[in-house]
Amino acid sequence: MFEYRHYQESARAVGQRLGDFMPEWLVILGSGLGYLADEIENSIVIPYGDIPNFPVSTAPGHAGRFVAGNLRGKRVLAMQGRFHIYEGYSAAQAAYPVRVAKLLGACGMIVTNAAGGINTGYKVGELMLIKDFIRLAFHNPLTGPNIPEFGERFCDMSKTFDPECRDLAKQIAKEKNITLHEGVYIYATGPNYETPAEIRAFRTLGADAVGMSTMPECIAANHAGMRILGVTLITNMAAGILDQPLTEKEVLDSAEAARIPFSDLLLEFLARV
């Protein structure tokens, strides 16, 4: 169970490395998407292992470090790797960096992920703008005593993903001829991929893509009053849609193949937001 002092301790340690730099946006880079941090100018790299109270990222394709600096005119704190509940972490640990970023000055969050496509109208390599999410698992980073310095006990989730940010992303995608769906993300704990029966049930519930992350960070950021843009990369079609097994390699290969549209969308968003 984390107390406010734990987040303060972590923020002080990161702040000492950042000096006068104060991030505006936290950018969470999902599986295979960490290459965007290579675009950051005047970068300051901070391994998670150097930060008090921080978990250590163990997922494939996650470097496990903060990269701070300037990206298209915005001051960003990028996460090359995140934390998942399937790694054995609690929801509060998975969302921990969000609250630290808030204390460092970040008022917005771009969260990305690699996910399986449930909507049969989607194709591998396409992007989905997250307009809402479904959380069937009971994990929640706000469980336990509320920390009022971040937000109220009961926070509204009706507009978790900022409408103005979503409109800007859609406009950019249209201008750049990037296929950008808008849909509902459903959270599954993993680490196993879902069964075909689960995918059929998720589709009935209205989900368009399924993944093993993002939910804890979005709840914590919304609770703290941060603007959120969520972008999903469809790296595979979910179980039962295609007659083939799901593999980790497919996810990472698809992320690399989508480097150009993914980077173009997010970099232009930062330039214009």
N, C-alpha and C positions, 0 to 999 in steps of 0.2 A: 504493500500500500504506500503510495507516494504522498508526501505532504508538500506544501508550497515551497518549503525550504530546499527540498531536493531539486526542484526545477530551477530555483534561484542559484543553487550551487553549480548546476550544469551550465546555466546561462553565463555565470561569471567566468567560468573556465573557457567557454567558447569566446566570450567577449574579450578576454585578455589576448586571445590569438587574433581577433579581428581588429583590435585597436579602435580607430574612429569609424570603422565601417559599420553601418547599420542597415541590415537587409530590409527591403520592402516586400519581397515575395519569397516564400518557401516553395521550392520546386522539387517534388518527389518523383524520382525516375524509377520506373518499374523494371521488371525482368528484361534484360537485353537492351534497355533504353538509356543506359548511363552515358552513352556517347555524347549526349547533348551538353554535358558538363565540360566537354573538351572545347566548347565554343566560348567559355567564360574568360573574360579578359582580366588581367591582374589578379589571378586566382590565388586564394589562400586555401590550402588543403588541410583538413583536420580529421584524422582517423577517429572513428567512433571509440576505439579503445583508449583514446587519450582524454575522454570526457567522463567526469564522475557520474555515476548512476546510469550510464548509457548501456543498453544491450549491445551485442555484437551480431552483425548480420552474417548469416550462414547460408543463405539461399544462393543457388547458382546464378551467375550474371549480376551479382550485387557486390560492388567493390567495398562497401562498408565505410563510407567517409562523407563528410561535408566538403563541398567545394563552394567557396564564397567569392564573389566578384561581380563584375559588370557584364550584363548580357542584354544587348540591344537597348542600351540606355537605362536599364533598370538594375537596381542593386538586388542581387539574388543570393539565396542560400540554398544550394542544390544538394539533394540527398542522392548520392550514388549508392543505392541500396536502401532497403527499408527492413522493417521487422514484421514477422508474421506470427500469428497465433500457432500455426502448425510447427513452428520451430520450438515451441514450448513456452513462448512468451505469453503474458497476459495481454488483454486488450489495452490496459493502461500503459504497458511497456511498448506495445506496437505504436501507440499514439504519442509516446513521450516526446519525440523530437518536435512535434507540432507545438506543444506548449512552450518548449524551450525557445523555438523560433519566435513565438509571440512575445516572449519576454525580451528578446533581442530587438524587437521593433517591427517584425513582419506583420502586415495587415492583410495579406492575401496569400493564397496557396493554389498552386497548380499541381494537381495530383494525377499521375499517369499510372497505367497498369497494362499488363498483357493478359488477355482473357479469351475464353472460348466463346465462339459465336453460337447463340441459341436461335436467333432469328434466321430463318433459312434464306432470307433476302440479303444477308450479309455475305461477304467473301473474305477469305484470309488476306491480310495485308491492308484491309480498310480500317478506317478510324470511326469511333463512336463517341459522340459527345454525351456525357452522362447527364441526364435530366433528373434522375431520381434513383434511389436504390432500395433493395429489399434485403432485410436482415432477418433470416429465420433463426440463426444461432443466437444464443443468449449472451454471448460476449459483448460487453459494452465498457468503453474506457471511463465512463462516468459513474460506474458502480462504486459504492463506498461513499464516505463523507464528501460533500461538495466542497470545492475550492472556490469561494466567491470571488477571489481575485481574477479568475478566468471567466466566470459567468454564473448565471442563475441556476438553481437546483434543477428546474424543469425547463429545458430549452425547446423552442419551436423548431421543427425540422421541415416546415412546409416549403421553404425556399432555400434549401441547403446549397444548391448550386446557383450561383449568382446569375440572374436573368440577363443583366447587361453584359457580363462576361460571355455568356453563351451566345448572345446575339452577335457580339463582335467576332467570336470564333467562326460562327456560321457565315458571316460576311466575308471573312478572310478566305475560308474554304471555297466559297463561290468564286471569288476573284482569282484564286490560284488553281481552280479546277481540281480541287482535292475532294475525293469522296468522303463526306463526313455525315454519317448517320446520327440520329439523336435517339437515345433509347434508355432503357432501365437496366441497371447493373444489379445482379444478385450476388450476395456474398456467400461463399461456401468455405468452410474452414480448411479443407485439404488435410494432408498433402496429397492424398489420392485424388485422381480425377473423378468426376461424378459418374454415376451409372446412367445408362440410357433412360431408365425409368425416372430418375431424378430430373434429368433434362426435360423430359416430357412434362413433368409436374411443374418445373420452373417456367416453361413456356405457357402453361395454362395460367400461372400466376401473373403473367405479363412481363417476364424478364426477357431481355434481348441478348444479354451477355453474362457470363459467369466467371468469377475470379476469386482468388484466395487472399485478397488484401483490400486496401482502400477504405473500407467501412470504419475501422477505428480512427483513422486520421481525420476523416470527414466529420465524424461526430464531435471529436475534440476541437477541430477548427471552427465548426459551426457554433459550438458552445462558447468559444472564445471570441466570437464576433468577426471572424475572418471571412473575406470574400473567397469563394472557391470556384475554380474551373476544373472539371474532371474530364480527362480524355482517355479512352480505352483503345488499345490496338488489338484488333482481332487477329490473334496469332495461330489459331486453329479452330476448326468447327467442333462443337461440343460432342460428347459421346453419343453414338447412335445416329448422328446425322450423316456421316460418311462411314463406309465400311472399311475402317482402318484403325489401328491402335493409336492412342495419344502418347506423345513422347515429349520429354523436356527439350530435346534437340530441335524439334519442330518449332517450339515456342521461340527459342533463341535465334534460329535461322530466319524466322518470319519477322522478328523485330529488326534484325539487320537489314532485311530486304526493304522494309518500310522506312528506312532512315530519312530519305529525302522528304516525303510528304509530312511525316511526323515533325521533323525539325522545322520545315517551312512554316507549318501552322503555329507551333509554339513560339518560334522566334518572332514572327510577325505579330502575334498576339502581344508579346511583351513590349514590342516597339510601339504599339498603338494603344495599349490599355491606359 
